[in-house]
Each structure stands twice: as structure tokens, then as C-alpha cells.
Amino acid sequence: MELSNKRLSEEEFNRLREEVLQQWPTGREVDMQAGIAYHKGLPENRVFSKKLQKAKEQGATLVQPRAGVALIRDHITLLTHLQNEGEADLLPTTIDSYPRQNRFREAQMGIEESAKEGKSMLNGFPAVNHGVSGCRQIIDALDVPVQVRHGTPDARLLAEISYAGGFTSFEGGGISYNIPYAKNADLAKTVRDWQYVDRLTGIYEEAGAPINREPFGPLTGTLVPPCISHAVAIIESLLAAEQGVRNITVGYGQCGNLIQDVAAVQTVRELTEEYLQRYGYVNRLVTTVLHQWMGGFPADESKAFAVISWGSTVAVLAHATKVIVKTPHEALGVPTKEANAMGLRCTKQVITMLADQSISEDALKSEKEIIRQETRCILDRVLQLGEGDWAVGTVRAFEAGVLDIPFAPSRYNAGKMLPIRDNQGAIRIFNFGNLPFSEDLITFHKEKIAERARQEGREPSFQMVIDDVYAISKGRLVGRPK
């Protein structure tokens, strides 16, 4: 099938669907009409988009953790604890690594081993293996909405089972769940596969069963310039909207500079709404999510709480619709449910304390304008390369290095662009690669980096980039020399 940003026809969708539902035996359980009826029977407090819309209208920031284990009973116990003890407004179901790569047989072995050992031997919940009935057990047991979070380049069967199983939000996209996650996944194929996911979402939406879609904002999670993550989020939103998606949450991964982070969260919503309307996608609900710091964490629990609190501060000052919460045990591996609940309560406390506060409008206005200019430079070039087609332009832009995600493993990513912090800790660009910036923007970045170099008494160099990657885990924001 030739790649283009056009809605899948009913005939094409149904042809693909026959193949998708054969990928694993639980695909035979999927009954779309029964799934739609199940969604329509859910109370509003368990529908993701409804809760996000209410929060946006009220200017509230909702909290959501990450969590997932192998067995249905244990997963329900975990999420119930986060709901009741952690006071989570929204809940996740994080999918295990095996089914993210559609390795369902290995996931099944992990389920069996987990039952035998009495503890989870997987790092997430294998929704495809548990099937529609297993997913509904989770939805029926909880009082708040639940989202599927994963990292799957080909998530078509996962979406079918998740939707029929009652999940009302689904994370990811053809770019954000490929380039940062996979080395050899063909970009054109993943864009096509996610058109299927989005068309499935659109079909549910058109039948009166709203499902929220969320491009994965942080990408590689460390030192990603806002313009890069914004460009990806906007493109994935446009691709999703073409397939009928109406509820979209665009995200951003915290980088550490308060002004830049607040500016980034606010501009990703503004720009997404602008581009959706410009290309004819009206009446879309656009909400935002801030991901607390995705890089290395301090091993000391008290210092880890400080990092969590700082992310909470950014979320509420930026008026993010929700915040994805980390735990004080991030440096130690998979957190306990108790540590996860502690991170949620910490975030809730900070949000409550800062609810009526704001920050300098002048500095914020300046940073927002820089982000807008950078993002538009990239998006304009993507559309030009695609000769008016966002799907085609995306593939060509990665080939040309116009879209370039730092530190991504994918061979479809140029990997030439390098980020660096300026003297105040904001993310700037050290090596531009083939980013299509104006001369004024290039000069701005060079001047900001030179200012830091003078302060530290050293020349701008790749060593600064390395120092910045590890800085927060060592208790600093900027990677200063000792």
C-alpha cells in the first residue's frame, strides 16, 4: 500500500483487519460492536477523554503513574493501591517488553512463569495474551480511567484487544513508538500501521465511544529540544485526525529549566490546535501531558523526591492537563507499589500548594516565541518535502535529517543533531545537523552556548553534552566541570 495521509477506506481497513486479528489466538475474541456497547455503558468517571475535558475546563492538573505486572489479579491489586493509596486521577496499564515487539509466545511463557513463581516475571502487563475478557476485568475493578502505555511499533492487535476490552486511552504513534524504541523498524510501515490504529479509534469515536490518543512526547527522554518533540507530536496529531481521532493529548518530557519547560507545555497545545485547525481538523479536544524527568535519577530517596517535586511544579505552573509521575526508586529499578504511591502523593501535594501561582510573563513570552519559530521551521520543511502530504513528508524528513531525534537507536534517524544546556539549563542545540533553522535561530543558539562556555572557562564541546546527560543523577541541572 502506497503511503499517504489519507483516511483508510472501509474496504482497506477490513482487509487489514482480517490479517491483524489472526496474529494471536485472542484476536478471535474481538467483537467491535460488543466493544462499542461496553464503552457506551461506562460511567463518565471511567472515560479518559471525559475526565481530561473536565480538567482542561477547570484548569486542573491530573496525576497518573506508570505501572504494569504480568498477572490480572496482581495488576488489579497494583492499580487499586495506586488509585486508593496514591490518589491517582488516571491509571496506566504499562505493556510488557515482549508483546511490544509482538513476541506473544515469550509473553505467554512469562505469564506461566509468573504464576509458578508467585511474582511478576515480566516488566508489564501482556494485554494481548490476556485478551478482551482479561482487560475488562481490570476496567471493571477500578473507579478511574485507564490508559494503555507501551512502546509498540506495530500496535494494531494491541489496540483491537485494548479497545474491545474497555481501555479509553491509547498512547503512541508511528514516529514516537518507532524511532526512540526500535533499531530496524521501517518508518513507512509503522506510519501505515498506526494509521490503522487511528482509524480504529475513529470508528469507535464515530459510534459514540470516545477514545483518547496520546503521542509519546518525551521520545528518547533526555535533552530533547522542545521543537523536535513538538514537531513529532503535531505530525502524529495530524495523521491521527485524518483517520477520525477527536481526542488528542500532546506531551513533553521535562528538561529541567522552569521557563523553557512551562513554555514548551503551553506551546505544544497552542501549536497543535493551530495546525489541526489550519488543515481542516476542527472540533478536536487537545489536552497536554508533562512527563516528569525521564533521565537518570539520584539514588538517594530524598534527592529523588526533589526531582519529582520539581516536575510537579512545572506541570501545575504550565497548566498541563495531566502529569506522568515518577517514583523515588527510579534509580533502583522497577518501583514497588508503595514507592509509586509516594510519588503520586508528593506530586499531588505540590500541585495543591502551587495552584494559584504563576511565573514571569516576559521571560515566558520570549521562550515561547523561540519554540514556535523553531517548530514551524521544521514543520514547514516536512510538508514541503512531502509535497503537501504529512505522511510522505515524515519519512522523507527523517531521511534528510530535517527530523532528527537525539540519542535515538533507529537506523532511520540521522543522529547528527546534538542538544546541550545553556547557562540557565535550557536545552539548546550544539550541532544542528540538517535542522532547517533560520540564521537568526542558529545565531541565538550559538550565543546561548557561548555564554555558558565563558562562564565555565572552557570551549563549547561534546564533553558538555556528556556532562549534561549525567548531571541530574549527580544532583545538578547543568553539567558543570568540577
N, C-alpha and C positions, 0 to 999 in steps of 0.2 A: 504494500500500500504506500503510495506516494505521500510524503509528509506535507501537511498544510494545516493552517489554523482554521479549519472548517469543522462544524458540528458533524459528528458521525451520523450517518443515516441510520434509520431503524434497521434496514437490511444488513448493513455492515456491522452494526453493534450486535445484532442477534447471531450473525455468522461467527464473530469472535467469541461471543458468549458460550456457544456450544463447546468451543475448544477450552475456554478458561475453566468451566465447571468440571472438566474432566481431569484437571491437574492433580486432584487428590480426592479420595472417596467422599469426604464430607461435602464436596461441591454438589453432590446429588441431593443433599438436604435443602438446598436453597430454593425457596419459593418466593419470588419477588413480591407477588400480590399479598401473600401472608405476611411478609416482612413489612410492607407498607401499612397493612392493617395494624400490625403490632406497634409501629411508630405512632400511628394516629391514636392509639389507646394510651400512650404515655402521658402522665401529667406534665404540665409545663415546667415544674421544678426539676424534671429529669431530662429536659431537652436543651442541649448545649446552646443553640442559637438563641433561644428564648432568654436564657439566663444572661448571655452576653449582651443582647439587645437592652435588657433592663439595666445592666451595669453601665453600659455606654450612656444611656439616657440620664442616669443618676450621677455620672462622673465617678463611679466606684471602681476599685481595683480588686479583682477576684484572685484568689490564690489556688495554685494547682501544683502538686508534686509530680515526680516520676516514680513509677513502681510497677513491678510485674514479677510473678513467680510461676512455676510450672503447673501446679495443680489447681483445679477450680476451687476446691474448698479452702485451700491456703490463700489463694488470690482474693477470695471474698473476705477472709479474715483480715488480710493486709489492708484492703481498701476500706473496710469498715472501721478499722483502727484509725486510718488517716482521716476519714470522714468525721468520726466522733471525737477522737482524742487530738487530732491535728487541726480540726476545724476547717478542713479543705472545702472550698466552694465548688471546685470542679475536680474530677478524678481522672487518672490515666489508666490505661492498660498498655504497658510497655511490652512490645513483642520480642520474643527471644531471637538471638542471632541466627540460629539455623533456619527458621522459616522466613527470616528477612531475605535469605538467598534462595527461598523456595526449596530448602532441603528438609522436606516434611518427614522423610523417613528417619533421619537423625533426630528430629524433634520428637518423633514418636518414641524412639529409644530413650530419650531424655525424660519423657513423661513416665515411662515404665520404671526407669532407674530412680526417679524421684519418689515414686510410690513405694519402691522397695527400701530406699534409704531413709524415708521419713523426713526428707528435706528437699528443697528445690535444687535440682542438678542442672537447671537451665537458668539463664540470666534474664528471663522474661516469660511472658505468657504465650504459649503457642496456639493462637486463636483458631487457625485453620484446622489444626488437629482436633481441637475440642468441638469444632463445628457450631452450627447455629444454636442447637439446644444448650450447649455449654456456655456460649456467650450470653444467652438470655438468662441463665441462672445468675450471672453477675449483675446484669442490669436490674433484674427483679429484686436483688438483695440490697440495693442501695437507694439512697434518697436524693442523690445529686447526679448531675450528668456525667457521663464517662466518655473519654476520648481514646481512640486508638493511636498510639505513638510507636513508630517502628524504625524505618530506615531501609525500606524495600524498593529496589529499582523496578521490579515488576510486582505491583501490589494488587493486581486485578482480582485474584481469587480471595485474597485477604479482605478486600473491600466488599466483595459479594457476601462473604460469610459475616463480616462485621455488621454490615447494614441490615441484612436479614436477621441478625442476632440482636439488633436494637441499639447499637452504638450510634450516637448522634453527632459525632465529630471524628474527623479522619485527617491525620497530619501527613504532609509530604508533597512531593511534586517531581516532575520528570527531570528537573535540574538538581534541586536541593536534596533529593534522595538518590542521586547518582554521583555527581562529581565529588562531593565530600566523602562518600562512603565506599565507592567501588573503583577498582583499577581498570577493568576491561569492559564495563557495561557500555554498550553502544548508545550514544546520546540520542540519536534519532529514534531508536527503538524505545527508549524509556519515555521520551516525549509522547510517542504514539500510545504506549501502554497507559500513561497517565491521562491521556485523552479519554480512554475507556473508563478509567476510574471517575473522571469528572462527568462524563456523560451518564454513568450510572447514578452519580449524585444528583444530576439534573433530572433524571427520570423520577427519582424519589421526591425531589422538590416539587416537580410538576404535579405529582399525585397527592400533594398536601402533606408530605413527610419531610420537613426541613432537616438538612444535614449540613453542619458546619465543615468547611475545608480550611486547612491551615498550612500554607507553605512553610517549610522548615527554615526559620530565619537565621540562626547562628552559622549555618554552613559548616566550616571547619572549626568554628568555635573560638578561635584565638586571633586577635588583632585583625579582624576582617573590617575593612573600611566600610562605613555606612552606605556609600554609593554602590558598592558591589552587592551587598545583601539586599539593598533596596531594589536594584535593577532586577535581581533574580525574583524577588517577591512580586514585583509588579508584572513581570513577564508571566510567571506562573498564575497570577490572578487573572490576567487577560486570557490565557489559554483555558483556564477553568471556566471563566464567564462565558466563553464561546460555546462551551458544552452544556450550559444551563445552570451552573453553580451560582447561587444567590447570596450565600453566607460565607464570607471570607475573613479570616484572621491573619493579618500580616505581622511578622515578628522581626525581632532584632536581638542579637546577643550582646549583652553588656560588655563594654570595652574598658570602662573604668573612669573616664573623665566625665564628671557630672553634667557639665553644659552640653558636651557633644552627645552623650547618651540620651539626655532629655530631648535634645534637638532631633536626634535620629528617630526616636519613637514617634514624635509628633509628625515629622515629615514623611515617614513611611505611610502613615494613614492618609495624609493630605495628598501625596503624590499618587497613591493607589487609587483614591477616589477620583483624582483629576484624570488619570489615564483611562480608567474604566468609563467615565462619562464621555471623554473625548472620542472614544471608539465605539460609542453607542450602547454600552452596557449600563443601563440606568436601573434604579431601584435595587441596588446591591447594598447589603449591610456589610460595612467594612469595620472591623474591630482590630485591636492591637494586642500583642503579647510581648513582654520583655522576658528574656531568658537570663536569669542571674548568671554570674560569671561562670563561663564554660571551660576555663583553662585550669591550670594546676592550683590546688588548694593548699593552704598551710596545714600541716599535720596537727598542730596544736588546736584543740577544740575551741578555745576562747577566740583565737585569731580567725578561725573558720567562721564563727558566728559574726565577727565583724564584717567579713566579706559578704555574708548573707544579708546582713543589715544594710550594707551599702547598696546592694542590688534592690532591696526593698524600697530604699529611699528614692532611687532612680525611678522605679515603677510608679510610685504614687505622685512624685513631682511631675512626671511626664504624662500622668493620667492614662497610663496603659490600662486597657480593659482587663487584662489579667497578667499575672507574673508566674513564671515557672520557677519553683523554689528548689534550691539545693539543700544539702544536709551538712551538719558539722563533721560528718565522717567521709566526705568526698575523697580525701587523700588516702583513705584506708581501704577503699573498695566498695562493694555493694553495701549500702547502709541498712541498718535494722529499721523495723517499722517505728520503733521508739525515736531513733535519730531523725527519721523522716518527719515525724510528727513535731519534733522540737524545731526543725527548720521552718515548718509551716506556722507554728505559734510565734516564733521570732518575727517572721515576716508580717503576720497579722498585727503584732504589737507596733511595729514601726509604721505601718500603713495608717493605723489609728492615730498615732502621735503626729503624723505629718499631713493629715488630711486637709488642713486649711492653710498650708504654707505654700510659698512659691519661690522662684529664683529670679535673678537679674534678667529683665526682658531684653536689654540691649545686647548683652553677650549671647543670649539665646537666639535672638533675631539674626545676628551675624553668622552664627554657626549653621542655622537652618538654611540660610541663603547659599552657603558653600555647598551643603549637601544637595540642595535642589539642583544647582548648576551642574555638579558632578554627575548626578544620577541622570539628568536629561541628556548630557553629552553621550553617556553610554547607551541609553535607550534610543536616542535618535539614530545612532550609528547601527544598532541592532536592526532597527526597522529598515534602514537604508540597505543593509546587507541582505535582508530578506525580501527586498523589493516589495515592501508593504505587508509581508506575512511574518507574524511574530514567531511561529514555529520554525520556519525555514531560517529566519534571521538568528534565532538562538543557536542552532547548530553551526552556522557559518561564523557567528561571533566568537564561539569558543575556538573554532579552527583558526581564526585570525588573532586570537588573544585579546579581542575587544572586551569579552567577558573572561575574567581570569581570577579564580578563587585561590587565595594564598594557602599554601601548605596542603592542597588537595591531592589525593593519591591518583586520581583518574588520568589515564594517558590521553584523554580528550581535552585536558586542561593544559594551557601553555605553561603555567607555573613560573612566569617571568616577573610578574608584579610582586613587589615586596612591601609590606607595611612596616611602619616604625612609629614610635611615640614622639610627640613634640615635647617641649619643656614643661608643659602643663599636663602631659599624659594623654592628650587627644591622639587618635590614630591619624597619621599622615602617610604619605606614600614615598618610600625611599627609591624604589626602582619602578618606573611607570610601565615597563613592558610596552604593550601596544594599546594601553588605555587611550581613548580618543579625547583627551582633555585639551582645553584651550590653553594658550600660552600663559594667560593670566592665572589660571588654576595651577599650572605647573610651577610658576614662579611663587605662588602662595605657599605651596608645599615645601619647596626648597628653602624659602625664607624661614618657615617654622622649624625645619630640621636644623638649619644653620644656627638658629637662636639657641637650641638645645646644645649643639656641639660647642658653641662658645662658652656656655655655662659649665659644661663638663670638662673643658680644656682638651678636647680630642676632636679629630676629624670625623665627619659622618661616615659610618662604615657598617658592614654586615654584622659586626660584633654587637652593635647597638640593637639590631633586630633580635639576635640571640638573647641578649640580656633582657630585653622586654618580654620575651616569651616566658621566661622563668621568674620574672620579677615578683608577681603576686604570691607565688608559692613561697617566696623568701621574705614576704612582709612588705614589699614596696609596690608602687604602681609603675614608675619609670625605672628601667634597668640602668641605674647609675653605676659608674665604676666605684669600687671601694675606696 
